[in-house]
Amino acid sequence: MLPRHLDRYALAGLLAILLWSSTVAVARSLSEQLGARTAMAAVYLTGAFAFCVRAWCTGQPVIDLRGAGRAYLFGCGGLFVFYTYALFQSVALAGNRMQVLEVGMLNYLWPTLTLLLSLVLLNRRATWLLAPGTALALSGEFLVLSHEGGFSWIGAFSHVQARPAAYGLGLAAGVSWALYSTLTRRWSGPETRGAVPVFVAATGLLMLALRLAAGERSTWTWQAGAEIAFLGSATATAYSAWDLAMRRGNVVLIAAASYFTPLLSTLVSCLYLGVVPGARLWVGCAILIAGSLLSWHSVHTRDNRNDRE
């Protein structure tokens, strides 16, 4: 018997968080071998194939859009595709593997942003703790961006200015995923099956078109094939689980658990990419998590029926 707050929808959200902890590391490895567009196309087309296999094994339709409104299909679908592009491209554009960790941390501002957006889009209420929690989270991010230099705004700005596209897209990824998560709850009914297979397939086809138009060169290896198989299947599983959690689960509880994603992602990236980060990056990661948890504690959970009012 699961605790009241830890139901199967919450567990689905936790599964997505665990799978996503490997995304940044594997995406960087694939981008180095294949190029960003080729990597994105291969991963998301593999994910679409995984959906087809699951549907064949379960006897369910691959696509079931009953109850899915236009706002959800086009609004959330557009955010989904943009998030994927922004995340993969930011990881690929990072100047070195250390910067991959920093870009990943910018993306992982989305749990805090999800809570902030839930106040406006999901009718949540917050206490005064939200302000210091948000400030702490942003301070942790600032510390990460200035970890190789001194504690100064100029140092952090200069660090970002060296690769503005990478850091800008990393932040854009965090904002777009926060919007996707909250709007999925607002625009998609709890009884609908969701349109994640459509979003994944659309992302893969669009990236394939961009790859063919750009003529990107790729070096195919057994390692790249194994990473595509892993990340493609993990992507299909994680997005399906997250979509279910956002539509039917406790959004605030799941967002709170997602605060540990930057720590898990950093650990996996360090091990997989062979990066040895400095102490300040770990401290910044810890401060970001602490601020995010404080923000979560400040937000009141309301009845799920109020989320779409």
VMD Tcl script that draws the C-alpha trace (Angstrom):
set ca {
  {0.00 0.00 0.00}
  {1.57 3.29 -1.13}
  {1.46 6.42 1.06}
  {-1.39 8.79 0.16}
  {0.84 11.29 -1.64}
  {3.06 8.65 -3.26}
  {0.56 7.13 -5.67}
  {1.33 5.59 -9.06}
  {1.19 9.00 -10.75}
  {3.83 10.35 -8.37}
  {5.94 7.24 -9.02}
  {5.61 7.89 -12.76}
  {6.99 11.38 -12.21}
  {9.89 9.99 -10.15}
  {10.70 7.50 -12.91}
  {10.85 10.32 -15.46}
  {13.22 12.29 -13.20}
  {15.59 9.33 -12.84}
  {15.66 8.71 -16.59}
  {16.20 12.40 -17.38}
  {19.30 12.48 -15.18}
  {21.19 10.79 -18.02}
  {19.94 13.06 -20.83}
  {22.57 15.81 -20.70}
  {25.54 13.41 -20.56}
  {24.36 11.10 -23.34}
  {23.14 14.01 -25.50}
  {26.61 15.59 -25.34}
  {28.32 12.32 -26.23}
  {25.98 11.81 -29.20}
  {26.34 15.42 -30.37}
  {30.13 15.06 -30.39}
  {29.87 11.97 -32.60}
  {26.88 12.74 -34.84}
  {26.11 16.43 -34.57}
  {23.19 17.93 -32.65}
  {20.50 17.63 -35.36}
  {21.41 14.07 -36.27}
  {21.47 13.08 -32.62}
  {18.07 14.65 -31.96}
  {16.51 13.06 -35.04}
  {17.89 9.61 -34.22}
  {16.87 9.72 -30.55}
  {13.32 10.95 -31.12}
  {12.60 8.72 -34.11}
  {13.82 5.81 -31.98}
  {11.47 7.02 -29.25}
  {8.58 7.09 -31.74}
  {9.44 3.53 -32.77}
  {9.42 2.51 -29.09}
  {5.87 3.87 -28.81}
  {4.85 1.76 -31.80}
  {6.38 -1.37 -30.27}
  {4.63 -0.74 -26.96}
  {1.30 -0.23 -28.72}
  {1.76 -3.46 -30.67}
  {2.60 -5.40 -27.50}
  {-0.34 -4.00 -25.51}
  {-2.87 -3.99 -28.35}
  {-3.58 -0.29 -27.80}
  {-3.57 2.38 -30.53}
  {-0.32 4.26 -30.99}
  {-2.21 7.55 -31.15}
  {-5.41 8.29 -29.26}
  {-6.28 11.99 -29.33}
  {-9.77 11.71 -27.91}
  {-10.37 14.59 -25.53}
  {-7.17 16.40 -26.54}
  {-8.01 20.01 -27.40}
  {-6.27 22.24 -29.89}
  {-4.60 24.31 -27.17}
  {-2.95 21.20 -25.77}
  {-2.01 19.71 -29.14}
  {-0.54 22.83 -30.71}
  {0.47 24.82 -27.64}
  {2.06 22.02 -25.63}
  {3.25 20.33 -28.81}
  {5.08 23.46 -29.90}
  {6.66 23.87 -26.46}
  {7.73 20.21 -26.50}
  {9.50 20.52 -29.86}
  {11.15 23.81 -28.92}
  {12.34 22.43 -25.57}
  {13.97 19.46 -27.27}
  {15.72 21.65 -29.81}
  {16.89 24.16 -27.18}
  {18.24 21.51 -24.81}
  {20.13 19.44 -27.38}
  {21.47 22.50 -29.17}
  {22.63 24.15 -25.95}
  {24.47 21.00 -24.90}
  {26.08 20.71 -28.36}
  {27.14 24.39 -28.41}
  {28.84 24.26 -25.00}
  {32.54 24.99 -25.46}
  {33.69 22.03 -23.35}
  {32.31 19.33 -21.13}
  {32.53 21.51 -18.03}
  {30.25 24.04 -19.71}
  {27.85 21.17 -20.42}
  {27.27 20.94 -16.65}
  {26.60 24.68 -16.45}
  {24.17 24.65 -19.37}
  {22.42 21.69 -17.80}
  {22.02 23.62 -14.55}
  {20.34 26.49 -16.41}
  {17.90 24.00 -17.89}
  {17.21 22.64 -14.41}
  {15.77 25.93 -13.25}
  {12.49 24.53 -14.61}
  {11.31 23.06 -11.27}
  {11.40 26.51 -9.65}
  {9.84 28.09 -12.73}
  {7.13 25.41 -12.74}
  {6.14 26.38 -9.21}
  {6.12 30.07 -10.05}
  {3.96 29.46 -13.12}
  {1.61 27.24 -11.11}
  {0.62 30.31 -9.09}
  {-0.68 31.99 -12.24}
  {-1.77 29.07 -14.42}
  {-2.96 26.51 -11.85}
  {-4.46 28.81 -9.21}
  {-1.92 27.93 -6.51}
  {-1.27 30.09 -3.47}
  {2.11 30.72 -1.82}
  {3.46 32.03 1.48}
  {6.25 34.54 2.03}
  {8.79 31.69 1.84}
  {8.51 31.74 -1.94}
  {10.61 34.91 -2.22}
  {13.68 33.67 -0.29}
  {13.34 30.24 -1.90}
  {13.42 31.71 -5.40}
  {16.32 33.99 -4.42}
  {18.29 31.01 -3.13}
  {17.67 29.04 -6.32}
  {18.87 31.94 -8.47}
  {21.90 32.43 -6.19}
  {22.84 28.80 -6.69}
  {22.61 29.26 -10.44}
  {24.78 32.37 -10.25}
  {27.37 30.46 -8.22}
  {27.47 27.72 -10.86}
  {28.03 30.24 -13.65}
  {30.87 31.96 -11.75}
  {32.47 28.85 -10.26}
  {35.66 29.21 -12.31}
  {36.23 32.80 -11.21}
  {35.39 35.18 -8.41}
  {32.00 36.03 -6.95}
  {30.98 38.89 -9.24}
  {28.22 39.74 -11.69}
  {30.88 40.81 -14.20}
  {32.60 37.43 -13.96}
  {29.36 35.53 -14.44}
  {28.33 37.77 -17.34}
  {31.72 37.34 -19.03}
  {31.42 33.60 -18.59}
  {28.03 33.55 -20.30}
  {29.15 36.03 -22.97}
  {31.78 33.56 -24.18}
  {29.00 31.19 -25.35}
  {25.77 33.24 -25.34}
  {23.85 30.86 -27.63}
  {24.57 27.82 -25.45}
  {23.59 29.51 -22.20}
  {20.64 31.34 -23.74}
  {19.21 28.12 -25.17}
  {19.81 26.33 -21.87}
  {17.72 28.94 -20.07}
  {15.09 28.87 -22.84}
  {14.85 25.10 -22.40}
  {14.13 25.52 -18.70}
  {11.43 28.14 -19.32}
  {9.75 26.15 -22.11}
  {9.63 22.93 -20.08}
  {8.13 24.75 -17.09}
  {5.45 26.14 -19.40}
  {4.87 22.72 -20.95}
  {4.45 21.07 -17.55}
  {1.94 23.57 -16.19}
  {-0.03 24.02 -19.41}
  {-0.29 20.24 -19.86}
  {-2.16 20.18 -16.55}
  {-4.33 23.14 -17.52}
  {-5.16 22.19 -21.12}
  {-5.29 18.39 -20.98}
  {-8.03 16.54 -19.14}
  {-7.02 13.85 -16.63}
  {-8.85 11.15 -18.58}
  {-7.16 11.81 -21.93}
  {-4.27 9.61 -23.04}
  {-2.07 12.55 -23.96}
  {-0.30 13.19 -27.24}
  {3.31 12.49 -26.28}
  {3.82 9.92 -29.10}
  {2.73 12.59 -31.60}
  {5.07 15.16 -30.01}
  {8.02 12.76 -30.05}
  {7.44 11.72 -33.68}
  {6.99 15.34 -34.79}
  {10.24 16.30 -33.07}
  {12.14 13.47 -34.74}
  {10.79 14.26 -38.23}
  {11.45 17.99 -37.88}
  {15.02 17.40 -36.71}
  {15.57 14.94 -39.56}
  {14.43 17.60 -42.04}
  {16.78 20.16 -40.47}
  {19.61 17.65 -40.53}
  {19.11 16.90 -44.23}
  {18.84 20.61 -45.06}
  {22.06 21.42 -43.20}
  {23.99 18.44 -44.57}
  {25.38 17.64 -41.15}
  {28.25 15.16 -41.14}
  {28.16 12.29 -38.70}
  {30.50 9.55 -37.52}
  {28.52 6.41 -36.75}
  {29.94 3.98 -34.21}
  {28.69 1.10 -32.10}
  {28.78 3.45 -29.10}
  {26.55 5.96 -30.89}
  {24.11 3.20 -31.81}
  {23.94 1.96 -28.22}
  {23.46 5.50 -26.89}
  {20.65 6.16 -29.39}
  {18.89 2.94 -28.40}
  {19.17 3.78 -24.71}
  {18.25 7.46 -24.92}
  {15.45 6.85 -27.42}
  {13.73 4.25 -25.24}
  {14.40 6.27 -22.09}
  {12.95 9.35 -23.78}
  {9.73 7.58 -24.72}
  {9.34 6.15 -21.22}
  {10.21 9.35 -19.38}
  {7.98 11.66 -21.41}
  {5.04 9.27 -21.15}
  {5.51 8.98 -17.40}
  {5.87 12.74 -16.97}
  {2.81 13.49 -19.08}
  {0.76 11.10 -16.95}
  {2.12 12.62 -13.75}
  {1.36 16.17 -14.90}
  {-2.19 15.33 -15.97}
  {-3.26 13.20 -13.01}
  {-0.73 13.51 -10.19}
  {0.18 16.02 -7.52}
  {2.03 18.64 -9.57}
  {3.60 20.39 -6.57}
  {4.87 17.14 -5.01}
  {6.36 15.94 -8.29}
  {7.94 19.34 -8.96}
  {9.53 19.17 -5.51}
  {11.06 15.78 -6.27}
  {12.39 17.14 -9.56}
  {14.62 19.56 -7.61}
  {17.08 16.71 -7.22}
  {17.40 16.33 -11.00}
  {20.35 18.78 -11.28}
  {22.27 16.85 -8.63}
  {21.56 13.48 -10.28}
  {22.33 14.88 -13.73}
  {25.60 16.39 -12.55}
  {26.67 13.11 -10.95}
  {25.85 11.12 -14.09}
  {27.53 13.69 -16.37}
  {30.71 13.72 -14.28}
  {30.94 9.92 -14.38}
  {29.97 9.49 -18.04}
  {31.84 12.46 -19.52}
  {34.87 12.26 -17.24}
  {34.43 15.78 -15.83}
  {35.83 16.79 -12.44}
  {33.87 19.88 -11.28}
  {35.12 22.31 -8.65}
  {33.67 22.64 -5.16}
  {31.74 25.78 -6.06}
  {29.69 23.98 -8.69}
  {28.60 21.41 -6.11}
  {27.82 24.17 -3.62}
  {25.82 26.03 -6.26}
  {23.91 22.85 -7.07}
  {23.13 22.33 -3.36}
  {21.95 25.94 -2.96}
  {19.72 25.59 -6.03}
  {18.12 22.47 -4.56}
  {17.68 24.11 -1.13}
  {16.04 27.17 -2.68}
  {13.78 25.03 -4.81}
  {12.68 22.94 -1.82}
  {11.93 26.10 0.14}
  {9.87 27.38 -2.79}
  {7.96 24.10 -2.90}
  {7.24 24.30 0.82}
  {5.74 27.76 0.29}
  {3.19 26.66 -2.32}
  {-0.15 25.30 -1.13}
  {-1.52 22.22 -2.87}
  {-5.13 22.55 -3.85}
  {-7.66 20.08 -5.13}
  {-6.81 18.81 -8.62}
  {-10.16 20.03 -9.97}
  {-9.07 23.62 -9.43}
  {-6.09 23.27 -11.76}
  {-8.18 23.80 -14.89}
  {-10.54 26.47 -13.64}
}
mol new
graphics top color blue
foreach p $ca { graphics top sphere $p radius 0.5 }
foreach p [lrange $ca 0 end-1] q [lrange $ca 1 end] { graphics top cylinder $p $q radius 0.2 }
display resetview
